[in-house]
């Protein structure tokens, strides 16, 4: 089971930077529905918290 966790972690470590780079160049309306849903549920609140912390400084 540990080997499976390591494979998943390695895959995510490789995929997430490319995915976020792609998001930076693609308008949200052009993304597939599941990705938009994930953005609205997870990404948008995290981005809002980040921006509020940056502006507070």
N, CA, C and O atoms as a Tripos MOL2 file, in Angstrom:
@<TRIPOS>MOLECULE
protein
  228   227    57     0     0
PROTEIN
NO_CHARGES

@<TRIPOS>ATOM
      1 N           0.8200   -1.1940    0.0000 N.3       1 UNK1
      2 CA          0.0000    0.0000    0.0000 C.3       1 UNK1
      3 C           0.8660    1.2610    0.0000 C.2       1 UNK1
      4 O           0.5150    2.2550   -0.6360 O.2       1 UNK1
      5 N           1.9690    1.2230    0.6950 N.am      2 UNK2
      6 CA          2.8650    2.3790    0.7350 C.3       2 UNK2
      7 C           3.3790    2.7040   -0.6690 C.2       2 UNK2
      8 O           3.5030    3.8720   -1.0380 O.2       2 UNK2
      9 N           3.6750    1.6660   -1.4430 N.am      3 UNK3
     10 CA          4.1530    1.8880   -2.8070 C.3       3 UNK3
     11 C           3.0880    2.5930   -3.6430 C.2       3 UNK3
     12 O           3.4110    3.4540   -4.4610 O.2       3 UNK3
     13 N           1.8220    2.2320   -3.4430 N.am      4 UNK4
     14 CA          0.7470    2.8950   -4.1690 C.3       4 UNK4
     15 C           0.6660    4.3740   -3.7960 C.2       4 UNK4
     16 O           0.4830    5.2280   -4.6640 O.2       4 UNK4
     17 N           0.8020    4.6700   -2.5250 N.am      5 UNK5
     18 CA          0.7750    6.0680   -2.0810 C.3       5 UNK5
     19 C           1.9270    6.8540   -2.6910 C.2       5 UNK5
     20 O           1.7530    8.0040   -3.0940 O.2       5 UNK5
     21 N           3.0810    6.2470   -2.7580 N.am      6 UNK6
     22 CA          4.2370    6.9270   -3.3430 C.3       6 UNK6
     23 C           4.0350    7.1790   -4.8330 C.2       6 UNK6
     24 O           4.4240    8.2300   -5.3400 O.2       6 UNK6
     25 N           3.4280    6.2220   -5.5410 N.am      7 UNK7
     26 CA          3.1560    6.4190   -6.9700 C.3       7 UNK7
     27 C           2.1590    7.5480   -7.1770 C.2       7 UNK7
     28 O           2.3320    8.3750   -8.0720 O.2       7 UNK7
     29 N           1.1220    7.5850   -6.3610 N.am      8 UNK8
     30 CA          0.1270    8.6580   -6.4750 C.3       8 UNK8
     31 C           0.7810   10.0040   -6.1940 C.2       8 UNK8
     32 O           0.5490   10.9720   -6.9190 O.2       8 UNK8
     33 N           1.5890   10.0690   -5.1570 N.am      9 UNK9
     34 CA          2.2660   11.3220   -4.8210 C.3       9 UNK9
     35 C           3.1820   11.7770   -5.9470 C.2       9 UNK9
     36 O           3.2050   12.9590   -6.2900 O.2       9 UNK9
     37 N           3.9310   10.8540   -6.5200 N.am     10 UNK10
     38 CA          4.8280   11.1860   -7.6330 C.3      10 UNK10
     39 C           4.0400   11.6960   -8.8260 C.2      10 UNK10
     40 O           4.4270   12.6750   -9.4650 O.2      10 UNK10
     41 N           2.9390   11.0330   -9.1230 N.am     11 UNK11
     42 CA          2.1030   11.4500  -10.2520 C.3      11 UNK11
     43 C           1.5320   12.8410  -10.0220 C.2      11 UNK11
     44 O           1.5420   13.6750  -10.9270 O.2      11 UNK11
     45 N           1.0350   13.0930   -8.8210 N.am     12 UNK12
     46 CA          0.4770   14.4110   -8.5210 C.3      12 UNK12
     47 C           1.5420   15.4920   -8.5350 C.2      12 UNK12
     48 O           1.2970   16.5980   -9.0170 O.2      12 UNK12
     49 N           2.7190   15.1850   -8.0130 N.am     13 UNK13
     50 CA          3.8090   16.1620   -8.0200 C.3      13 UNK13
     51 C           4.1610   16.5790   -9.4460 C.2      13 UNK13
     52 O           4.5170   17.7310   -9.6920 O.2      13 UNK13
     53 N           4.0590   15.6380  -10.3790 N.am     14 UNK14
     54 CA          4.3690   15.9440  -11.7740 C.3      14 UNK14
     55 C           3.2100   16.6460  -12.4690 C.2      14 UNK14
     56 O           3.4290   17.5080  -13.3200 O.2      14 UNK14
     57 N           1.9800   16.2860  -12.1140 N.am     15 UNK15
     58 CA          0.8200   16.7920  -12.8450 C.3      15 UNK15
     59 C           0.3440   18.1550  -12.3710 C.2      15 UNK15
     60 O          -0.0890   18.9670  -13.1890 O.2      15 UNK15
     61 N           0.4100   18.4230  -11.0920 N.am     16 UNK16
     62 CA         -0.1760   19.6560  -10.5590 C.3      16 UNK16
     63 C           0.4870   20.9150  -11.1230 C.2      16 UNK16
     64 O          -0.2370   21.8320  -11.5090 O.2      16 UNK16
     65 N           1.8230   21.0180  -11.1940 N.am     17 UNK17
     66 CA          2.3980   22.2450  -11.7630 C.3      17 UNK17
     67 C           1.9670   22.4810  -13.2140 C.2      17 UNK17
     68 O           1.6740   23.6130  -13.6000 O.2      17 UNK17
     69 N           1.9290   21.4190  -14.0080 N.am     18 UNK18
     70 CA          1.4960   21.5760  -15.4030 C.3      18 UNK18
     71 C           0.0320   21.9840  -15.4700 C.2      18 UNK18
     72 O          -0.3500   22.8050  -16.3040 O.2      18 UNK18
     73 N          -0.7840   21.4140  -14.5970 N.am     19 UNK19
     74 CA         -2.2070   21.7210  -14.5870 C.3      19 UNK19
     75 C          -2.4310   23.1670  -14.1780 C.2      19 UNK19
     76 O          -3.2300   23.8640  -14.8040 O.2      19 UNK19
     77 N          -1.7450   23.6320  -13.1410 N.am     20 UNK20
     78 CA         -1.9340   25.0110  -12.7040 C.3      20 UNK20
     79 C          -1.3930   25.9920  -13.7350 C.2      20 UNK20
     80 O          -1.9400   27.0830  -13.8960 O.2      20 UNK20
     81 N          -0.3230   25.6160  -14.4390 N.am     21 UNK21
     82 CA          0.1850   26.4770  -15.5040 C.3      21 UNK21
     83 C          -0.8570   26.5840  -16.6120 C.2      21 UNK21
     84 O          -1.0830   27.6630  -17.1610 O.2      21 UNK21
     85 N          -1.4820   25.4720  -16.9320 N.am     22 UNK22
     86 CA         -2.5300   25.4590  -17.9490 C.3      22 UNK22
     87 C          -3.7040   26.3260  -17.5110 C.2      22 UNK22
     88 O          -4.2780   27.0440  -18.3290 O.2      22 UNK22
     89 N          -4.0620   26.2690  -16.2480 N.am     23 UNK23
     90 CA         -5.1720   27.0760  -15.7400 C.3      23 UNK23
     91 C          -4.8760   28.5620  -15.8730 C.2      23 UNK23
     92 O          -5.7820   29.3570  -16.1220 O.2      23 UNK23
     93 N          -3.6210   28.9370  -15.7100 N.am     24 UNK24
     94 CA         -3.2640   30.3400  -15.8030 C.3      24 UNK24
     95 C          -3.4620   30.9130  -17.1930 C.2      24 UNK24
     96 O          -3.6620   32.1180  -17.3450 O.2      24 UNK24
     97 N          -3.4080   30.0600  -18.2090 N.am     25 UNK25
     98 CA         -3.5470   30.5290  -19.5800 C.3      25 UNK25
     99 C          -4.9340   30.3230  -20.1510 C.2      25 UNK25
    100 O          -5.2550   30.8840  -21.1980 O.2      25 UNK25
    101 N          -5.7610   29.5350  -19.4910 N.am     26 UNK26
    102 CA         -7.0770   29.1810  -20.0240 C.3      26 UNK26
    103 C          -8.1690   29.9140  -19.2630 C.2      26 UNK26
    104 O          -8.1810   29.9080  -18.0320 O.2      26 UNK26
    105 N          -9.0820   30.5440  -19.9840 N.am     27 UNK27
    106 CA        -10.2110   31.1700  -19.2710 C.3      27 UNK27
    107 C         -11.0500   30.0920  -18.5970 C.2      27 UNK27
    108 O         -11.2550   29.0260  -19.1760 O.2      27 UNK27
    109 N         -11.5370   30.3450  -17.3940 N.am     28 UNK28
    110 CA        -12.2890   29.3210  -16.6660 C.3      28 UNK28
    111 C         -13.4800   28.7620  -17.4340 C.2      28 UNK28
    112 O         -13.8180   27.5900  -17.2720 O.2      28 UNK28
    113 N         -14.1130   29.5690  -18.2580 N.am     29 UNK29
    114 CA        -15.2780   29.0740  -18.9950 C.3      29 UNK29
    115 C         -14.9000   28.0070  -20.0230 C.2      29 UNK29
    116 O         -15.7590   27.2370  -20.4530 O.2      29 UNK29
    117 N         -13.6310   27.9490  -20.4220 N.am     30 UNK30
    118 CA        -13.1820   26.9640  -21.4030 C.3      30 UNK30
    119 C         -12.7690   25.6470  -20.7660 C.2      30 UNK30
    120 O         -12.4780   24.6830  -21.4740 O.2      30 UNK30
    121 N         -12.7410   25.5930  -19.4580 N.am     31 UNK31
    122 CA        -12.3400   24.3730  -18.7670 C.3      31 UNK31
    123 C         -13.4910   23.3790  -18.7390 C.2      31 UNK31
    124 O         -14.6550   23.7750  -18.7950 O.2      31 UNK31
    125 N         -13.1750   22.0880  -18.6520 N.am     32 UNK32
    126 CA        -14.2410   21.0900  -18.5260 C.3      32 UNK32
    127 C         -15.0330   21.2930  -17.2350 C.2      32 UNK32
    128 O         -14.5100   21.8320  -16.2590 O.2      32 UNK32
    129 N         -16.2710   20.8670  -17.2320 N.am     33 UNK33
    130 CA        -17.1590   21.0750  -16.0900 C.3      33 UNK33
    131 C         -16.5890   20.5680  -14.7720 C.2      33 UNK33
    132 O         -16.6800   21.2850  -13.7750 O.2      33 UNK33
    133 N         -15.9980   19.3560  -14.7100 N.am     34 UNK34
    134 CA        -15.4640   18.9140  -13.4130 C.3      34 UNK34
    135 C         -14.3600   19.8300  -12.8750 C.2      34 UNK34
    136 O         -14.2590   20.0400  -11.6660 O.2      34 UNK34
    137 N         -13.5510   20.3630  -13.7590 N.am     35 UNK35
    138 CA        -12.4720   21.2550  -13.3240 C.3      35 UNK35
    139 C         -13.0580   22.5630  -12.8130 C.2      35 UNK35
    140 O         -12.5890   23.1010  -11.8100 O.2      35 UNK35
    141 N         -14.0800   23.0810  -13.4920 N.am     36 UNK36
    142 CA        -14.7420   24.3060  -13.0150 C.3      36 UNK36
    143 C         -15.3650   24.0790  -11.6480 C.2      36 UNK36
    144 O         -15.2880   24.9420  -10.7730 O.2      36 UNK36
    145 N         -15.9830   22.9200  -11.4630 N.am     37 UNK37
    146 CA        -16.5930   22.6120  -10.1710 C.3      37 UNK37
    147 C         -15.5510   22.5730   -9.0600 C.2      37 UNK37
    148 O         -15.7650   23.1150   -7.9760 O.2      37 UNK37
    149 N         -14.4210   21.9280   -9.3400 N.am     38 UNK38
    150 CA        -13.3430   21.8630   -8.3480 C.3      38 UNK38
    151 C         -12.8350   23.2660   -8.0470 C.2      38 UNK38
    152 O         -12.5670   23.5900   -6.8910 O.2      38 UNK38
    153 N         -12.7010   24.0940   -9.0650 N.am     39 UNK39
    154 CA        -12.2430   25.4710   -8.8650 C.3      39 UNK39
    155 C         -13.1890   26.2260   -7.9480 C.2      39 UNK39
    156 O         -12.7440   26.9090   -7.0260 O.2      39 UNK39
    157 N         -14.4890   26.1100   -8.1890 N.am     40 UNK40
    158 CA        -15.4600   26.8500   -7.3830 C.3      40 UNK40
    159 C         -15.5090   26.3570   -5.9470 C.2      40 UNK40
    160 O         -15.7420   27.1440   -5.0300 O.2      40 UNK40
    161 N         -15.2940   25.0630   -5.7400 N.am     41 UNK41
    162 CA        -15.3920   24.4960   -4.3940 C.3      41 UNK41
    163 C         -14.1030   24.6690   -3.6080 C.2      41 UNK41
    164 O         -14.1410   24.9730   -2.4150 O.2      41 UNK41
    165 N         -12.9630   24.4790   -4.2610 N.am     42 UNK42
    166 CA        -11.6800   24.4750   -3.5480 C.3      42 UNK42
    167 C         -10.8090   25.6720   -3.9180 C.2      42 UNK42
    168 O         -10.3420   26.3980   -3.0400 O.2      42 UNK42
    169 N         -10.5940   25.8760   -5.1910 N.am     43 UNK43
    170 CA         -9.6360   26.8760   -5.6410 C.3      43 UNK43
    171 C         -10.0200   28.3030   -5.3470 C.2      43 UNK43
    172 O          -9.1940   29.0900   -4.8860 O.2      43 UNK43
    173 N         -11.2650   28.6440   -5.6100 N.am     44 UNK44
    174 CA        -11.6940   30.0220   -5.4220 C.3      44 UNK44
    175 C         -11.6110   30.4770   -3.9680 C.2      44 UNK44
    176 O         -11.0970   31.5660   -3.7100 O.2      44 UNK44
    177 N         -12.1000   29.6790   -2.9960 N.am     45 UNK45
    178 CA        -11.9520   30.1030   -1.6020 C.3      45 UNK45
    179 C         -10.4940   30.2040   -1.1630 C.2      45 UNK45
    180 O         -10.1360   31.1120   -0.4130 O.2      45 UNK45
    181 N          -9.6530   29.2850   -1.6220 N.am     46 UNK46
    182 CA         -8.2320   29.3580   -1.2620 C.3      46 UNK46
    183 C          -7.6010   30.6120   -1.8600 C.2      46 UNK46
    184 O          -6.8050   31.2810   -1.2020 O.2      46 UNK46
    185 N          -7.9520   30.9310   -3.0980 N.am     47 UNK47
    186 CA         -7.4240   32.1280   -3.7430 C.3      47 UNK47
    187 C          -7.8740   33.3810   -2.9910 C.2      47 UNK47
    188 O          -7.0810   34.3000   -2.7830 O.2      47 UNK47
    189 N          -9.1390   33.4200   -2.5850 N.am     48 UNK48
    190 CA         -9.6630   34.5760   -1.8510 C.3      48 UNK48
    191 C          -8.9330   34.7540   -0.5190 C.2      48 UNK48
    192 O          -8.5930   35.8740   -0.1380 O.2      48 UNK48
    193 N          -8.6900   33.6380    0.1930 N.am     49 UNK49
    194 CA         -7.9450   33.7350    1.4590 C.3      49 UNK49
    195 C          -6.5290   34.2350    1.2090 C.2      49 UNK49
    196 O          -6.0210   35.0610    1.9670 O.2      49 UNK49
    197 N          -5.8940   33.7450    0.1620 N.am     50 UNK50
    198 CA         -4.5280   34.1660   -0.1580 C.3      50 UNK50
    199 C          -4.4790   35.6650   -0.4510 C.2      50 UNK50
    200 O          -3.6250   36.3840    0.0690 O.2      50 UNK50
    201 N          -5.4020   36.1200   -1.2850 N.am     51 UNK51
    202 CA         -5.4150   37.5400   -1.6580 C.3      51 UNK51
    203 C          -5.6920   38.4170   -0.4430 C.2      51 UNK51
    204 O          -5.0960   39.4860   -0.3050 O.2      51 UNK51
    205 N          -6.5860   37.9810    0.4390 N.am     52 UNK52
    206 CA         -6.8740   38.8100    1.6170 C.3      52 UNK52
    207 C          -5.6480   38.8940    2.5140 C.2      52 UNK52
    208 O          -5.3950   39.9390    3.1130 O.2      52 UNK52
    209 N          -4.8740   37.8000    2.6170 N.am     53 UNK53
    210 CA         -3.6480   37.8530    3.4250 C.3      53 UNK53
    211 C          -2.5970   38.7570    2.7750 C.2      53 UNK53
    212 O          -1.9020   39.5040    3.4640 O.2      53 UNK53
    213 N          -2.4860   38.6870    1.4560 N.am     54 UNK54
    214 CA         -1.4980   39.5160    0.7460 C.3      54 UNK54
    215 C          -1.8560   40.9910    0.8870 C.2      54 UNK54
    216 O          -0.9780   41.8230    1.1160 O.2      54 UNK54
    217 N          -3.1240   41.3160    0.7530 N.am     55 UNK55
    218 CA         -3.5400   42.7160    0.8540 C.3      55 UNK55
    219 C          -3.4340   43.2590    2.2640 C.2      55 UNK55
    220 O          -3.2950   44.4670    2.4540 O.2      55 UNK55
    221 N          -3.4960   42.3890    3.2490 N.am     56 UNK56
    222 CA         -3.4000   42.8230    4.6460 C.3      56 UNK56
    223 C          -1.9850   43.2340    5.0250 C.2      56 UNK56
    224 O          -1.7870   43.9620    5.9980 O.2      56 UNK56
    225 N          -1.0210   42.7790    4.2760 N.am     57 UNK57
    226 CA          0.3800   43.0700    4.5990 C.3      57 UNK57
    227 C           0.7810   44.4320    4.1550 C.2      57 UNK57
    228 O           1.9280   44.8320    4.3520 O.2      57 UNK57
@<TRIPOS>BOND
     1     1     2 1
     2     2     3 1
     3     3     4 2
     4     3     5 am
     5     5     6 1
     6     6     7 1
     7     7     8 2
     8     7     9 am
     9     9    10 1
    10    10    11 1
    11    11    12 2
    12    11    13 am
    13    13    14 1
    14    14    15 1
    15    15    16 2
    16    15    17 am
    17    17    18 1
    18    18    19 1
    19    19    20 2
    20    19    21 am
    21    21    22 1
    22    22    23 1
    23    23    24 2
    24    23    25 am
    25    25    26 1
    26    26    27 1
    27    27    28 2
    28    27    29 am
    29    29    30 1
    30    30    31 1
    31    31    32 2
    32    31    33 am
    33    33    34 1
    34    34    35 1
    35    35    36 2
    36    35    37 am
    37    37    38 1
    38    38    39 1
    39    39    40 2
    40    39    41 am
    41    41    42 1
    42    42    43 1
    43    43    44 2
    44    43    45 am
    45    45    46 1
    46    46    47 1
    47    47    48 2
    48    47    49 am
    49    49    50 1
    50    50    51 1
    51    51    52 2
    52    51    53 am
    53    53    54 1
    54    54    55 1
    55    55    56 2
    56    55    57 am
    57    57    58 1
    58    58    59 1
    59    59    60 2
    60    59    61 am
    61    61    62 1
    62    62    63 1
    63    63    64 2
    64    63    65 am
    65    65    66 1
    66    66    67 1
    67    67    68 2
    68    67    69 am
    69    69    70 1
    70    70    71 1
    71    71    72 2
    72    71    73 am
    73    73    74 1
    74    74    75 1
    75    75    76 2
    76    75    77 am
    77    77    78 1
    78    78    79 1
    79    79    80 2
    80    79    81 am
    81    81    82 1
    82    82    83 1
    83    83    84 2
    84    83    85 am
    85    85    86 1
    86    86    87 1
    87    87    88 2
    88    87    89 am
    89    89    90 1
    90    90    91 1
    91    91    92 2
    92    91    93 am
    93    93    94 1
    94    94    95 1
    95    95    96 2
    96    95    97 am
    97    97    98 1
    98    98    99 1
    99    99   100 2
   100    99   101 am
   101   101   102 1
   102   102   103 1
   103   103   104 2
   104   103   105 am
   105   105   106 1
   106   106   107 1
   107   107   108 2
   108   107   109 am
   109   109   110 1
   110   110   111 1
   111   111   112 2
   112   111   113 am
   113   113   114 1
   114   114   115 1
   115   115   116 2
   116   115   117 am
   117   117   118 1
   118   118   119 1
   119   119   120 2
   120   119   121 am
   121   121   122 1
   122   122   123 1
   123   123   124 2
   124   123   125 am
   125   125   126 1
   126   126   127 1
   127   127   128 2
   128   127   129 am
   129   129   130 1
   130   130   131 1
   131   131   132 2
   132   131   133 am
   133   133   134 1
   134   134   135 1
   135   135   136 2
   136   135   137 am
   137   137   138 1
   138   138   139 1
   139   139   140 2
   140   139   141 am
   141   141   142 1
   142   142   143 1
   143   143   144 2
   144   143   145 am
   145   145   146 1
   146   146   147 1
   147   147   148 2
   148   147   149 am
   149   149   150 1
   150   150   151 1
   151   151   152 2
   152   151   153 am
   153   153   154 1
   154   154   155 1
   155   155   156 2
   156   155   157 am
   157   157   158 1
   158   158   159 1
   159   159   160 2
   160   159   161 am
   161   161   162 1
   162   162   163 1
   163   163   164 2
   164   163   165 am
   165   165   166 1
   166   166   167 1
   167   167   168 2
   168   167   169 am
   169   169   170 1
   170   170   171 1
   171   171   172 2
   172   171   173 am
   173   173   174 1
   174   174   175 1
   175   175   176 2
   176   175   177 am
   177   177   178 1
   178   178   179 1
   179   179   180 2
   180   179   181 am
   181   181   182 1
   182   182   183 1
   183   183   184 2
   184   183   185 am
   185   185   186 1
   186   186   187 1
   187   187   188 2
   188   187   189 am
   189   189   190 1
   190   190   191 1
   191   191   192 2
   192   191   193 am
   193   193   194 1
   194   194   195 1
   195   195   196 2
   196   195   197 am
   197   197   198 1
   198   198   199 1
   199   199   200 2
   200   199   201 am
   201   201   202 1
   202   202   203 1
   203   203   204 2
   204   203   205 am
   205   205   206 1
   206   206   207 1
   207   207   208 2
   208   207   209 am
   209   209   210 1
   210   210   211 1
   211   211   212 2
   212   211   213 am
   213   213   214 1
   214   214   215 1
   215   215   216 2
   216   215   217 am
   217   217   218 1
   218   218   219 1
   219   219   220 2
   220   219   221 am
   221   221   222 1
   222   222   223 1
   223   223   224 2
   224   223   225 am
   225   225   226 1
   226   226   227 1
   227   227   228 2
@<TRIPOS>SUBSTRUCTURE
     1 UNK1         2 RESIDUE 1 A UNK
     2 UNK2         6 RESIDUE 1 A UNK
     3 UNK3        10 RESIDUE 1 A UNK
     4 UNK4        14 RESIDUE 1 A UNK
     5 UNK5        18 RESIDUE 1 A UNK
     6 UNK6        22 RESIDUE 1 A UNK
     7 UNK7        26 RESIDUE 1 A UNK
     8 UNK8        30 RESIDUE 1 A UNK
     9 UNK9        34 RESIDUE 1 A UNK
    10 UNK10       38 RESIDUE 1 A UNK
    11 UNK11       42 RESIDUE 1 A UNK
    12 UNK12       46 RESIDUE 1 A UNK
    13 UNK13       50 RESIDUE 1 A UNK
    14 UNK14       54 RESIDUE 1 A UNK
    15 UNK15       58 RESIDUE 1 A UNK
    16 UNK16       62 RESIDUE 1 A UNK
    17 UNK17       66 RESIDUE 1 A UNK
    18 UNK18       70 RESIDUE 1 A UNK
    19 UNK19       74 RESIDUE 1 A UNK
    20 UNK20       78 RESIDUE 1 A UNK
    21 UNK21       82 RESIDUE 1 A UNK
    22 UNK22       86 RESIDUE 1 A UNK
    23 UNK23       90 RESIDUE 1 A UNK
    24 UNK24       94 RESIDUE 1 A UNK
    25 UNK25       98 RESIDUE 1 A UNK
    26 UNK26      102 RESIDUE 1 A UNK
    27 UNK27      106 RESIDUE 1 A UNK
    28 UNK28      110 RESIDUE 1 A UNK
    29 UNK29      114 RESIDUE 1 A UNK
    30 UNK30      118 RESIDUE 1 A UNK
    31 UNK31      122 RESIDUE 1 A UNK
    32 UNK32      126 RESIDUE 1 A UNK
    33 UNK33      130 RESIDUE 1 A UNK
    34 UNK34      134 RESIDUE 1 A UNK
    35 UNK35      138 RESIDUE 1 A UNK
    36 UNK36      142 RESIDUE 1 A UNK
    37 UNK37      146 RESIDUE 1 A UNK
    38 UNK38      150 RESIDUE 1 A UNK
    39 UNK39      154 RESIDUE 1 A UNK
    40 UNK40      158 RESIDUE 1 A UNK
    41 UNK41      162 RESIDUE 1 A UNK
    42 UNK42      166 RESIDUE 1 A UNK
    43 UNK43      170 RESIDUE 1 A UNK
    44 UNK44      174 RESIDUE 1 A UNK
    45 UNK45      178 RESIDUE 1 A UNK
    46 UNK46      182 RESIDUE 1 A UNK
    47 UNK47      186 RESIDUE 1 A UNK
    48 UNK48      190 RESIDUE 1 A UNK
    49 UNK49      194 RESIDUE 1 A UNK
    50 UNK50      198 RESIDUE 1 A UNK
    51 UNK51      202 RESIDUE 1 A UNK
    52 UNK52      206 RESIDUE 1 A UNK
    53 UNK53      210 RESIDUE 1 A UNK
    54 UNK54      214 RESIDUE 1 A UNK
    55 UNK55      218 RESIDUE 1 A UNK
    56 UNK56      222 RESIDUE 1 A UNK
    57 UNK57      226 RESIDUE 1 A UNK
